[in-house]
């Protein structure tokens, strides 16, 4: 079952549901995030357990320094490669076409795969290339386009890009990004950016859907947890799905991995969705990619 457009209603969905990217590729509607999961045994076991729990979408990055362990867990899981959707990202230190081309080959090697399902520019304006971010993004994106056309990627996208970054990129890009992975949770919904993504048929992926855990302490969310007999994490993931986002929850605890997938047997009412929407600022906001030191 795939969702042809962004989910905006209480349409029935399940763990096997997917969003369809604008190039036709289907992407599972919940991903397993691996940010801050240490390379080695921790990342290996986390990904292996996530796959056993039912995840088929694994999100990593060159800058997470755990691609080797993620790839080994995928290989050892026994699940056919074509049944697992793998995302990784180009880190900030690559600022040229040739640098990105080599980074792509290095990620393929570390992951131990012949292709990557989704490859993303991790950050739009690294401190190393300010104020020449437009030139840098176009150079690395051209390497990504060439790899996509060569069959090394099934989809390409960006992360943390604001509309002006996307506009600058799309002035020269041959292939429109399929995904923009950004911080999205009730504390910061980035409405103007999400609206831009939707207007250009770019899927919004939501990292930090729990506000790095800070949202678990919000009393209004605790009350909804009691109302629905669901955990706060389940409430937040359901909220994300009903907005049409693709959430990327992260945990190394097996019981929570399973819990985070049990979000398909209930729906939040419109009133409760609006109440959650109004929690702006309770857990901080997204960094400005043009000014933060990264």
Rosetta blueprint (number, residue, H / E / L):
1 X L
2 X E
3 X E
4 X L
5 X L
6 X L
7 X L
8 X L
9 X L
10 X L
11 X L
12 X L
13 X L
14 X L
15 X L
16 X L
17 X L
18 X E
19 X E
20 X E
21 X L
22 X L
23 X L
24 X L
25 X L
26 X E
27 X E
28 X E
29 X L
30 X E
31 X E
32 X E
33 X E
34 X L
35 X L
36 X L
37 X L
38 X L
39 X L
40 X L
41 X H
42 X H
43 X H
44 X H
45 X H
46 X H
47 X H
48 X H
49 X H
50 X H
51 X H
52 X H
53 X H
54 X L
55 X L
56 X L
57 X E
58 X E
59 X E
60 X L
61 X L
62 X H
63 X H
64 X H
65 X L
66 X L
67 X H
68 X H
69 X H
70 X H
71 X H
72 X H
73 X H
74 X H
75 X H
76 X H
77 X L
78 X L
79 X L
80 X L
81 X H
82 X H
83 X H
84 X L
85 X E
86 X E
87 X E
88 X E
89 X E
90 X E
91 X L
92 X L
93 X L
94 X L
95 X L
96 X L
97 X H
98 X H
99 X H
100 X H
101 X H
102 X H
103 X H
104 X H
105 X H
106 X H
107 X H
108 X H
109 X H
110 X H
111 X H
112 X L
113 X L
114 X L
115 X L
116 X E
117 X E
118 X E
119 X E
120 X E
121 X E
122 X L
123 X L
124 X L
125 X L
126 X L
127 X H
128 X H
129 X H
130 X L
131 X L
132 X L
133 X H
134 X H
135 X H
136 X H
137 X H
138 X H
139 X H
140 X H
141 X H
142 X H
143 X H
144 X H
145 X H
146 X H
147 X H
148 X H
149 X H
150 X L
151 X L
152 X L
153 X E
154 X E
155 X E
156 X E
157 X E
158 X E
159 X E
160 X L
161 X L
162 X L
163 X H
164 X H
165 X H
166 X H
167 X H
168 X H
169 X H
170 X H
171 X L
172 X L
173 X L
174 X L
175 X L
176 X L
177 X L
178 X L
179 X E
180 X E
181 X E
182 X E
183 X E
184 X L
185 X E
186 X L
187 X L
188 X E
189 X L
190 X L
191 X H
192 X H
193 X H
194 X H
195 X H
196 X H
197 X H
198 X H
199 X H
200 X L
201 X L
202 X L
203 X E
204 X E
205 X E
206 X E
207 X E
208 X L
209 X L
210 X L
211 X H
212 X H
213 X H
214 X H
215 X H
216 X H
217 X H
218 X L
219 X H
220 X H
221 X H
222 X H
223 X H
224 X H
225 X H
226 X H
227 X H
228 X H
229 X L
230 X L
231 X L
232 X H
233 X H
234 X H
235 X H
236 X H
237 X H
238 X H
239 X H
240 X H
241 X H
242 X H
243 X L
244 X L
245 X L
246 X E
247 X E
248 X E
249 X E
250 X L
251 X L
252 X L
253 X L
254 X H
255 X H
256 X H
257 X H
258 X H
259 X H
260 X L
261 X L
262 X L
263 X L
264 X L
265 X L
266 X L
267 X L
268 X L
269 X L
270 X H
271 X H
272 X H
273 X H
274 X H
275 X H
276 X H
277 X H
278 X L
279 X L
280 X L
281 X L
282 X L
283 X L
284 X L
285 X L
286 X L
287 X L
288 X L
289 X L
290 X L
291 X L
292 X L
293 X L
294 X L
